[in-house]
Amino acid sequence: MNQLTNLLQSNPYPGRGIVLGRDATGSYAVIAYFIMGRSENSRNRIFTPTEDGIQTQAYDPSKMTDPSLIIYHPVRQIGRGLVVTNGDQTDTIRDFLLEGKTFVEALRSRTFEPDAPNYTPRISGLLSPDGSFQLSILKSNGGNPNCCCRYFYQYSLPAPGEGRFIHTYQGDGDPLPSFMGEPRRVQLIYPDAETMAYETWNAMNLENRVSLFIRYIHLKDGTFCDVIKNRYDN
């Protein structure tokens, strides 16, 4: 398995990323979501908590030039389940689930982001109360704006200390190259959310990192611990 920190240290611009898995004790489900940015508009963001998860907000509203695609709810809780995505498809998935429909049905109604020439993939995850989870990526077919490739991955309860990591870009570039292949298998050896947040944040590129969210959820009773890190924190 890969070390999550090694993957982050070797890639200066993975874009936005999702990690889902299980802690080393086997007692907790683990969720991580991060955003990175190259432009002033993308970097002008913070994570703030909400009743059912987190949202992105402008750090300095006077400098926000275009809120589309960068202001959204990355994490929303539905019962004891959790949706995490890199865009407003969080709300699409939540709405479909509340209607008794599925994660896959929700994402078949969506496509990649309309930010030519990058056509940023939409990455999404759904964590179930038992610790099993699903991941998805919607991306253009080699930069073709008329063809969306939709990939879905289902994982049963992972072994203790194991997770999966998916992100939007293979690395930096112009246009940015979309993530390729199956979500990466990673070790989750951190004893708690605070340690994972510290190690993950310090492994991210100093210039490009923007915000990080970590949640540890106890699989038996659903209690959880959140940690948020923002580039503008003191």
C-alpha positions in Angstrom: 0.0 0.0 0.0 1.0 3.6 -0.6 1.6 6.1 2.2 -0.8 8.9 1.8 1.8 11.4 2.8 4.2 10.1 0.2 1.7 10.5 -2.6 1.0 14.0 -1.5 4.7 15.0 -1.2 5.4 13.6 -4.7 2.5 15.6 -6.4 2.6 19.4 -6.1 -0.9 19.7 -7.5 -3.4 16.8 -7.1 -6.2 19.4 -7.1 -9.0 18.3 -4.8 -8.9 14.9 -3.1 -11.0 12.4 -1.2 -9.9 9.7 1.2 -12.2 7.1 2.7 -11.2 4.1 4.8 -10.7 2.7 8.3 -8.3 3.6 11.0 -5.6 1.2 12.2 -7.6 0.1 15.3 -10.5 -0.9 13.1 -12.9 1.2 15.3 -13.3 4.3 13.2 -14.3 5.2 9.6 -11.9 7.8 8.2 -12.8 10.7 5.9 -10.5 13.3 4.4 -11.2 16.0 1.9 -8.8 18.7 0.7 -8.7 21.5 -1.8 -5.7 23.1 -3.5 -5.5 26.2 -5.8 -3.2 27.9 -8.2 -5.2 31.1 -8.8 -6.0 33.9 -6.3 -9.7 33.1 -6.7 -9.2 29.4 -5.9 -6.9 30.2 -3.0 -9.3 32.7 -1.5 -11.3 30.0 0.3 -11.8 28.4 3.7 -13.7 25.5 5.1 -16.3 26.3 7.7 -18.5 23.8 9.7 -22.3 23.5 9.1 -25.0 21.6 10.8 -24.5 18.6 8.5 -20.9 18.9 7.4 -18.8 21.7 5.9 -19.0 24.4 3.3 -16.5 26.4 1.3 -16.5 30.2 1.8 -14.5 33.1 0.6 -11.8 34.2 3.0 -12.0 37.7 1.6 -15.4 38.3 -0.1 -14.1 41.5 -1.7 -11.6 39.4 -3.7 -14.0 36.7 -4.9 -14.3 37.1 -8.7 -16.3 34.0 -9.6 -18.0 31.8 -7.0 -19.2 29.1 -9.5 -17.4 25.8 -9.1 -15.6 26.8 -5.9 -18.3 27.6 -3.4 -20.3 24.5 -2.4 -20.9 22.0 0.4 -18.1 19.3 0.2 -19.5 17.2 3.0 -23.1 16.5 4.1 -24.4 13.9 6.5 -27.5 11.9 5.7 -28.6 9.9 8.8 -25.4 8.0 9.7 -24.2 8.1 6.1 -21.9 10.8 4.7 -21.5 12.3 1.2 -18.3 14.0 0.2 -17.6 15.5 -3.2 -15.6 18.3 -4.9 -18.7 20.3 -6.0 -22.4 20.9 -5.9 -23.0 17.3 -6.8 -23.0 16.8 -3.0 -26.5 18.2 -3.0 -27.5 16.1 -6.0 -26.5 12.9 -4.3 -28.2 14.0 -1.0 -31.4 14.8 -2.8 -31.4 11.5 -4.7 -30.8 9.5 -1.6 -33.6 11.2 0.3 -35.9 10.2 -2.6 -34.9 6.6 -2.2 -32.6 6.6 -5.2 -28.9 5.6 -5.4 -25.5 7.2 -5.5 -25.0 5.9 -9.1 -28.4 7.3 -10.3 -27.5 10.7 -8.9 -24.2 10.9 -10.7 -25.6 9.6 -13.9 -27.5 12.9 -14.0 -24.2 14.9 -13.7 -21.1 15.4 -15.8 -17.6 16.9 -15.4 -17.1 20.6 -14.6 -17.5 23.1 -17.6 -14.1 24.7 -17.0 -12.5 24.3 -20.5 -9.8 23.3 -21.3 -9.3 21.4 -18.0 -12.8 19.9 -17.7 -12.1 19.1 -14.1 -13.4 15.7 -13.0 -16.2 15.5 -10.4 -15.1 13.1 -7.7 -17.6 11.8 -5.1 -17.8 9.4 -2.2 -20.5 7.9 -0.1 -19.7 6.4 3.3 -22.2 3.9 4.7 -22.7 3.5 8.5 -21.0 0.1 8.4 -17.8 1.6 7.0 -18.3 0.3 3.5 -18.1 3.0 0.8 -18.4 4.0 -2.8 -16.3 6.3 -4.9 -16.8 7.8 -8.3 -15.1 10.0 -10.9 -16.9 11.7 -13.9 -14.4 13.0 -16.4 -14.1 14.0 -20.1 -12.9 11.4 -22.6 -9.4 12.8 -23.2 -10.5 16.4 -23.1 -13.6 15.8 -25.4 -16.3 18.1 -24.0 -19.0 16.0 -25.6 -18.2 12.7 -23.9 -18.4 12.0 -20.2 -16.8 8.9 -18.8 -18.4 7.8 -15.5 -16.5 5.4 -13.2 -17.9 3.8 -10.0 -16.1 1.8 -7.4 -17.6 -0.1 -4.5 -15.7 -1.2 -1.4 -16.8 -3.4 1.5 -15.5 -2.6 5.0 -11.8 -2.2 4.5 -9.2 -3.9 6.7 -7.9 -1.8 9.6 -5.5 0.9 8.5 -6.6 0.8 4.8 -8.3 3.3 2.6 -8.7 4.6 -0.9 -7.6 8.0 -2.3 -8.9 9.7 -5.4 -8.1 13.2 -6.7 -8.9 15.4 -9.6 -5.5 15.8 -11.4 -2.6 13.5 -12.1 -0.4 16.6 -11.4 0.3 20.1 -12.6 0.0 21.1 -16.2 -1.8 23.2 -18.8 -4.4 21.9 -19.4 -4.5 20.0 -16.1 -4.3 16.2 -16.7 -7.3 14.3 -15.2 -6.8 11.5 -12.6 -6.3 8.1 -14.2 -6.9 4.6 -12.9 -8.6 3.1 -9.9 -8.5 5.0 -6.6 -5.1 4.5 -4.9 -4.9 2.1 -2.0 -3.4 3.9 1.0 -2.3 3.2 4.6 -4.2 5.0 7.3 -1.9 4.5 10.3 -2.8 7.7 12.2 -4.1 7.2 15.8 -6.6 10.0 15.6 -8.0 12.8 13.5 -5.7 15.4 14.8 -2.6 13.4 13.9 -3.9 12.6 10.4 -4.7 16.3 9.8 -1.2 17.4 11.0 0.6 14.8 8.8 -1.6 15.3 5.8 -1.5 19.1 5.9 2.3 19.1 6.2 2.7 16.7 3.2 0.7 19.0 0.9 2.4 21.5 -1.3 2.9 24.7 0.8 2.1 27.1 -2.1 -0.9 25.3 -3.4 -2.7 23.9 -0.3 -5.9 25.7 0.7 -8.0 23.7 3.1 -8.3 20.2 4.7 -11.1 18.4 6.5 -10.7 15.2 8.5 -13.4 13.2 10.3 -13.1 10.1 12.4 -16.4 8.3 13.0 -16.9 5.6 15.6 -18.4 2.7 13.7 -20.4 1.4 16.7 -22.1 4.6 17.9 -21.6 7.1 15.1 -19.9 9.7 17.3 -17.2 11.6 15.5 -14.3 14.1 15.7 -13.6 16.7 13.0 -10.5 18.7 12.3 -10.3 21.6 9.8 -7.2 23.3 8.5 -7.1 26.4 6.4 -4.2 28.2 4.8 -5.2 31.4 6.5 -5.4 30.0 10.0 -3.1 31.6 12.6 
